C-alpha cells in the first residue's frame, strides 16, 4: 500500500500492479534511490519489481495511449 502510494506520486496506475511514469531521468533517479533506500528491504520473496525504460522508437500504441508523446517509463 505504501509502495503504491509512493509510485502514484510520480505516475499513474495503469493496472492494479502496473504504474506508468512519464518524466525526466532526474525523477527516475529519485524513484530508484527511494526504492533502494526505503522499500528494498521490505520486499519479500513473493514480491517482484520490474522497471522498464521504453522509448517511442520501440513502442506501438493504440487508443488513448496514442495521446502520450513523452518517453515512457513503466514501473
ABEGO torsion letter per residue (X at the ends): XAAAAAAAAABBBABAABBBBBBBAAAAAAAAAAAAAAAAAABBAABBBBBBBBBAAABBBBEAAAABABBBBBX
